[in-house]
Amino acid sequence: MKIEIRGAEKLSFREKQVVALKEMGKGTDEIAKTLKVSASTVATLYNRARSKGYEVVIVLPGDILGVFGGEDSDEE
């Protein structure tokens, strides 16, 4: 899986970190611990990033979804 942040050039380094971790399903407390900042800082960074407007795109290879044939395919 690959995460692409469109509009990332608008975000600070820390905002990118928070957005990436949020999109990976991490909670605010976990992100705070990982980045060694407070939970309120994480919330501020995330809200600031959202206000700058970005779009997250998750790119999944087709074989993971089972839509491009292969040995496990049900197609004949």
TALINWO-V612227 format. One line per field, one symbol per residue. phi: phi as a letter, one per 30 degrees, with the letter a starting at -180 (. if undefined). burial: 1 if it has 16 or more other ideal C-beta (glycine too) atoms within 10 Angstrom, else 0. Layout:
BEGIN
phi=???
burial=???
END
This chain:
BEGIN
phi=.bcccdidddcdedddddddddddjddedddedddhbdddddddddddddddibbcbcccdedddicbhkdcdddc
burial=0000100100100111111011000101001100001000110011001000010000000000000000000000
END
